[in-house]
Amino acid sequence: MAELILSGKPNLFLLDEPTNHLDLPSKEIINNFFKEFSGTVILISHDRHILNNVCNIIWEVKGGTLNEYLGNYDDYRRSIAK
């Protein structure tokens, strides 16, 4: 199934916890793929490694408000700590 999806050259991925239940080599494949992907990736994840390596914008939904933070997860954490 993944080969079929990727062979269609998508420009958008919507992913919910894409690295759950993956071993480390599989997580690295996912990370490397999305770092090189030229389209848009919207993902929900608790995996700080993928958030730091792949994301350049973090969106936080809090109290019914959507907040945008430029950078990766570490940048987001620094922004909210201020």
DSSP file (Angstrom, degrees, kcal/mol; ACC not computed):
  #  RESIDUE AA STRUCTURE BP1 BP2  ACC     N-H-->O    O-->H-N    N-H-->O    O-->H-N    TCO  KAPPA ALPHA  PHI   PSI    X-CA   Y-CA   Z-CA
    1    1 A M     >        0   0    0      0, 0.0     4,-2.1     0, 0.0     5,-0.2   0.000 360.0 360.0 360.0 -43.7    0.0    0.0    0.0
    2    2 A A  H  >  +     0   0    0      1,-0.2     4,-2.8     2,-0.2     5,-0.2   0.887 360.0  54.2 -61.2 -38.6    2.8    2.5    0.9
    3    3 A E  H  > S+     0   0    0      1,-0.2     4,-2.0     2,-0.2    -1,-0.2   0.898 108.2  50.0 -61.7 -39.7    4.4    1.9   -2.5
    4    4 A L  H  > S+     0   0    0      2,-0.2     4,-0.7     1,-0.2    -2,-0.2   0.916 112.7  46.1 -64.8 -44.1    1.2    2.7   -4.2
    5    5 A I  H >< S+     0   0    0     -4,-2.1     3,-0.8     1,-0.2    -2,-0.2   0.934 116.0  44.7 -64.0 -47.3    0.7    6.0   -2.3
    6    6 A L  H >< S+     0   0    0     -4,-2.8     3,-1.3     1,-0.2    -1,-0.2   0.785 105.7  60.6 -72.4 -27.0    4.3    7.1   -2.8
    7    7 A S  H 3< S+     0   0    0     -4,-2.0    -1,-0.2     1,-0.3    -2,-0.2   0.699  93.8  66.4 -73.1 -16.7    4.4    6.2   -6.5
    8    8 A G  T << S-     0   0    0     -3,-0.8    -1,-0.3    -4,-0.7    -2,-0.2   0.446 105.7-127.7 -81.4   0.5    1.5    8.7   -7.0
    9    9 A K    <   -     0   0    0     -3,-1.3    -3,-0.1     1,-0.1    -2,-0.1   0.952  32.4-162.1  52.4  61.3    3.9   11.6   -6.1
   10   10 A P        -     0   0    0      0, 0.0    29,-0.2     0, 0.0    -1,-0.1  -0.294  19.5-158.3 -68.0 157.8    1.7   13.2   -3.4
   11   11 A N  S    S+     0   0    0      1,-0.2    29,-2.7    28,-0.1     2,-0.3   0.299  75.5  49.2-116.3   5.9    2.3   16.8   -2.3
   12   12 A L  E     -a   40   0A   0     27,-0.2     2,-0.4     2,-0.0    29,-0.2  -0.983  57.0-173.3-147.4 132.5    0.5   16.5    1.1
   13   13 A F  E     -a   41   0A   0     27,-2.2    29,-3.0    -2,-0.3     2,-0.5  -0.997   5.2-166.7-123.2 132.3    0.7   14.0    3.9
   14   14 A L  E     +a   42   0A   0     -2,-0.4     2,-0.4    27,-0.2    29,-0.2  -0.981  22.3 178.6-114.3 115.6   -1.6   14.1    7.0
   15   15 A L  E     -a   43   0A   0     27,-2.9    29,-2.3    -2,-0.5     2,-0.6  -0.958  25.4-159.8-130.0 136.9   -0.2   11.8    9.6
   16   16 A D  E    S-a   44   0A   0     -2,-0.4    29,-0.2    27,-0.2    27,-0.1  -0.953  83.2 -27.2-114.7 111.3   -1.3   10.9   13.1
   17   17 A E  S >  S+     0   0    0     27,-3.8     3,-1.3    -2,-0.6    -1,-0.2   0.941  73.9 179.8  51.1  59.6    1.6    9.4   15.2
   18   18 A P  T 3  S+     0   0    0      0, 0.0    -1,-0.1     0, 0.0    27,-0.1   0.697  74.3  48.6 -66.4 -18.9    3.5    8.1   12.2
   19   19 A T  T >  S+     0   0    0      2,-0.0     3,-1.8     3,-0.0     8,-0.1   0.444  77.6 125.0-102.9   0.5    6.4    6.7   14.2
   20   20 A N  T <  S+     0   0    0     -3,-1.3     3,-0.1     1,-0.3    25,-0.0  -0.364  83.2   7.1 -59.1 136.5    4.4    4.8   16.8
   21   21 A H  T 3  S+     0   0    0      1,-0.2     2,-0.3    -2,-0.0    -1,-0.3   0.622  99.6 128.5  68.1  16.4    5.4    1.1   17.0
   22   22 A L    <   -     0   0    0     -3,-1.8    -1,-0.2     1,-0.0     2,-0.1  -0.778  57.1-124.8 -99.9 147.9    8.3    1.5   14.6
   23   23 A D     >  -     0   0    0     -2,-0.3     4,-2.2    -3,-0.1     5,-0.2  -0.350  37.2 -95.2 -78.7 170.6   11.8    0.4   15.4
   24   24 A L  H  > S+     0   0    0      1,-0.2     4,-2.2     2,-0.2     5,-0.2   0.893 123.0  51.3 -59.2 -44.9   14.7    2.8   15.2
   25   25 A P  H  > S+     0   0    0      0, 0.0     4,-1.7     0, 0.0    -1,-0.2   0.906 111.7  48.5 -60.7 -38.2   15.8    2.0   11.6
   26   26 A S  H  > S+     0   0    0      2,-0.2     4,-2.1     1,-0.2    -2,-0.2   0.886 109.2  52.9 -67.6 -38.1   12.2    2.5   10.4
   27   27 A K  H  X S+     0   0    0     -4,-2.2     4,-2.7     1,-0.2    -1,-0.2   0.893 107.8  51.7 -62.6 -39.2   12.0    5.8   12.3
   28   28 A E  H  X S+     0   0    0     -4,-2.2     4,-2.8     2,-0.2     5,-0.2   0.877 107.2  52.6 -66.1 -37.2   15.1    7.0   10.5
   29   29 A I  H  X S+     0   0    0     -4,-1.7     4,-2.4     2,-0.2    -1,-0.2   0.930 111.5  46.5 -62.2 -45.2   13.7    6.1    7.1
   30   30 A I  H  X S+     0   0    0     -4,-2.1     4,-2.4     2,-0.2     5,-0.2   0.938 113.5  49.1 -61.7 -48.0   10.5    8.1    7.9
   31   31 A N  H  X S+     0   0    0     -4,-2.7     4,-1.9     1,-0.2    -2,-0.2   0.933 113.4  45.8 -57.3 -48.6   12.7   11.1    9.2
   32   32 A N  H  X S+     0   0    0     -4,-2.8     4,-1.4     1,-0.2    -1,-0.2   0.889 110.9  53.3 -65.2 -39.6   14.9   11.0    6.1
   33   33 A F  H  X S+     0   0    0     -4,-2.4     4,-1.0    -5,-0.2     3,-0.3   0.948 112.8  42.7 -60.4 -48.7   12.0   10.8    3.7
   34   34 A F  H  < S+     0   0    0     -4,-2.4    -1,-0.2     1,-0.2    -2,-0.2   0.781 107.9  59.2 -74.1 -25.9   10.2   13.8    5.2
   35   35 A K  H  < S+     0   0    0     -4,-1.9    -1,-0.2    -5,-0.2    -2,-0.2   0.849 114.7  37.9 -66.0 -32.4   13.3   15.9    5.4
   36   36 A E  H  < S+     0   0    0     -4,-1.4    -2,-0.2    -3,-0.3    -1,-0.2   0.575  91.4 111.6 -92.5 -12.3   13.7   15.4    1.7
   37   37 A F     <  -     0   0    0     -4,-1.0     4,-0.1     1,-0.1   -26,-0.1  -0.436  52.5-159.8 -69.0 130.9   10.0   15.7    0.8
   38   38 A S        +     0   0    0     -2,-0.2    -1,-0.1     2,-0.1   -27,-0.1   0.513  67.0  72.1 -91.9  -5.0    9.2   18.9   -1.1
   39   39 A G  S    S-     0   0    0    -29,-0.2     2,-0.4     1,-0.1   -27,-0.2   0.020  94.7 -71.1 -91.2-157.6    5.5   19.0   -0.2
   40   40 A T  E     -a   12   0A   0    -29,-2.7   -27,-2.2     2,-0.0     2,-0.5  -0.832  37.2-166.4-103.8 136.5    3.6   19.7    3.0
   41   41 A V  E     -a   13   0A   0     -2,-0.4     2,-0.6   -29,-0.2   -27,-0.2  -0.988   4.0-175.3-122.3 121.9    3.5   17.3    6.0
   42   42 A I  E     +a   14   0A   0    -29,-3.0   -27,-2.9    -2,-0.5     2,-0.4  -0.975  20.5 168.8-113.7 118.4    1.0   17.9    8.7
   43   43 A L  E     -a   15   0A   0     -2,-0.6     2,-0.5   -29,-0.2   -27,-0.2  -0.965  33.7-149.4-135.9 150.5    1.6   15.5   11.6
   44   44 A I  E     +a   16   0A   0    -29,-2.3   -27,-3.8    -2,-0.4     2,-0.3  -0.972  39.8 152.0-110.7 125.8    0.5   14.9   15.1
   45   45 A S        -     0   0    0     -2,-0.5    -2,-0.1   -29,-0.2   -29,-0.0  -0.998  49.7-159.3-157.0 149.3    3.2   13.3   17.2
   46   46 A H        +     0   0    0     -2,-0.3     2,-1.1     5,-0.0     3,-0.1   0.307  69.9 109.8-101.9   2.1    4.7   12.9   20.6
   47   47 A D     >  -     0   0    0      1,-0.2     4,-2.0     2,-0.1     3,-0.3  -0.689  50.5-169.8 -84.2 100.3    8.0   11.9   19.0
   48   48 A R  H  > S+     0   0    0     -2,-1.1     4,-2.5     1,-0.2    25,-0.2   0.815  81.9  62.0 -61.4 -31.4   10.3   14.8   19.8
   49   49 A H  H  > S+     0   0    0      2,-0.2     4,-2.1     1,-0.2    -1,-0.2   0.945 108.0  40.4 -62.4 -48.8   12.9   13.4   17.4
   50   50 A I  H  >>S+     0   0    0     -3,-0.3     4,-2.3     1,-0.2     5,-0.7   0.885 114.5  53.7 -68.3 -37.1   10.7   13.6   14.4
   51   51 A L  H  X5S+     0   0    0     -4,-2.0     4,-0.8     1,-0.2    22,-0.4   0.881 113.7  42.7 -64.4 -36.8    9.3   17.0   15.5
   52   52 A N  H  <5S+     0   0    0     -4,-2.5    -2,-0.2    20,-0.2    -1,-0.2   0.845 120.8  40.1 -76.5 -33.9   12.8   18.4   15.8
   53   53 A N  H  <5S+     0   0    0     -4,-2.1    -2,-0.2    -5,-0.2    -3,-0.2   0.734 128.0  25.1 -89.5 -23.2   14.2   16.9   12.6
   54   54 A V  H  <5S+     0   0    0     -4,-2.3    -3,-0.2    -5,-0.2     2,-0.2   0.768 100.7  81.7-112.3 -35.8   11.3   17.4   10.2
   55   55 A C     << +     0   0    0     -4,-0.8     3,-0.1    -5,-0.7    18,-0.1  -0.481  32.6 171.0 -85.3 144.0    9.1   20.3   11.4
   56   56 A N  S    S+     0   0    0      1,-0.3    15,-3.1    -2,-0.2     2,-0.3   0.333  77.5  42.1-124.6   0.0    9.8   24.0   10.8
   57   57 A I  E     -B   70   0B   0     13,-0.3     2,-0.5     2,-0.0    -1,-0.3  -0.976  67.4-160.8-142.3 133.2    6.4   25.2   12.1
   58   58 A I  E     -B   69   0B   0     11,-3.1    11,-2.8    -2,-0.3     2,-0.5  -0.962   4.9-160.4-113.6 130.4    4.6   24.0   15.2
   59   59 A W  E     -B   68   0B   0     -2,-0.5     2,-0.5     9,-0.2     9,-0.2  -0.939   6.4-167.0-109.0 132.1    0.9   24.6   15.7
   60   60 A E  E     -B   67   0B   0      7,-2.8     7,-3.2    -2,-0.5     2,-0.6  -0.973   9.7-155.6-119.5 129.3   -0.5   24.4   19.2
   61   61 A V  E     +B   66   0B   0     -2,-0.5     2,-0.4     5,-0.2     5,-0.2  -0.928  29.2 158.8-103.8 118.2   -4.2   24.2   19.9
   62   62 A K  E >   -B   65   0B   0      3,-2.7     3,-1.4    -2,-0.6    -2,-0.1  -0.977  63.3  -8.3-145.4 124.8   -4.9   25.5   23.4
   63   63 A G  T 3  S-     0   0    0     -2,-0.4     3,-0.1     1,-0.3    -1,-0.1   0.823 128.2 -54.8  61.3  32.2   -8.1   26.8   24.9
   64   64 A G  T 3  S+     0   0    0      1,-0.3     2,-0.4     0, 0.0    -1,-0.3   0.584 116.3 113.0  78.4   9.3   -9.8   26.8   21.5
   65   65 A T  E <   -B   62   0B   0     -3,-1.4    -3,-2.7     2,-0.0     2,-0.6  -0.930  60.9-139.6-118.4 139.4   -7.0   28.9   20.0
   66   66 A L  E     -B   61   0B   0     -2,-0.4     2,-0.4    -5,-0.2    -5,-0.2  -0.871  22.1-169.8 -97.0 120.3   -4.5   27.9   17.3
   67   67 A N  E     -B   60   0B   0     -7,-3.2    -7,-2.8    -2,-0.6     2,-0.4  -0.907   8.1-149.9-112.0 138.7   -1.0   29.3   17.9
   68   68 A E  E     -B   59   0B   0     -2,-0.4     2,-0.4    -9,-0.2    -9,-0.2  -0.908  11.2-174.2-111.6 134.1    1.8   29.1   15.4
   69   69 A Y  E     -B   58   0B   0    -11,-2.8   -11,-3.1    -2,-0.4     2,-0.3  -0.994  20.6-134.0-127.1 125.3    5.5   28.9   16.4
   70   70 A L  E     +B   57   0B   0     -2,-0.4   -13,-0.3   -13,-0.2     2,-0.2  -0.586  69.6  30.2 -78.4 138.7    8.3   29.0   13.8
   71   71 A G  S    S-     0   0    0    -15,-3.1    -2,-0.1    -2,-0.3     2,-0.1  -0.633  94.9 -51.5 112.2-170.7   11.0   26.4   14.1
   72   72 A N     >  -     0   0    0     -2,-0.2     4,-2.2   -16,-0.1   -20,-0.2  -0.117  67.9 -77.7 -92.5-167.2   11.1   22.9   15.4
   73   73 A Y  H  > S+     0   0    0    -22,-0.4     4,-2.6   -25,-0.2     5,-0.2   0.898 129.8  52.2 -64.2 -41.2    9.9   21.4   18.7
   74   74 A D  H  > S+     0   0    0      1,-0.2     4,-2.1     2,-0.2    -1,-0.2   0.903 109.7  50.1 -62.0 -39.9   12.9   22.7   20.7
   75   75 A D  H  > S+     0   0    0      2,-0.2     4,-2.2     1,-0.2    -1,-0.2   0.909 109.8  51.5 -62.9 -41.9   12.2   26.2   19.4
   76   76 A Y  H  X S+     0   0    0     -4,-2.2     4,-2.2     2,-0.2     5,-0.2   0.931 108.5  50.7 -58.8 -47.5    8.6   25.9   20.3
   77   77 A R  H  X S+     0   0    0     -4,-2.6     4,-1.1     1,-0.2    -1,-0.2   0.892 110.4  49.4 -60.7 -40.2    9.5   24.9   23.9
   78   78 A R  H  X S+     0   0    0     -4,-2.1     4,-0.6     1,-0.2    -1,-0.2   0.893 109.6  53.0 -65.0 -39.1   11.8   27.9   24.2
   79   79 A S  H >< S+     0   0    0     -4,-2.2     3,-0.8     1,-0.2    -2,-0.2   0.901 111.2  43.9 -64.1 -41.7    9.1   30.2   22.9
   80   80 A I  H 3< S+     0   0    0     -4,-2.2    -1,-0.2     1,-0.2    -2,-0.2   0.680 104.7  64.7 -80.9 -14.3    6.5   29.0   25.5
   81   81 A A  H 3<        0   0    0     -4,-1.1    -1,-0.2     1,-0.2    -2,-0.2   0.650 360.0 360.0 -78.6 -14.9    9.1   29.1   28.3
   82   82 A K    <<        0   0    0     -3,-0.8    -1,-0.2    -4,-0.6    -2,-0.1   0.487 360.0 360.0 -71.7 360.0    9.4   32.9   28.0
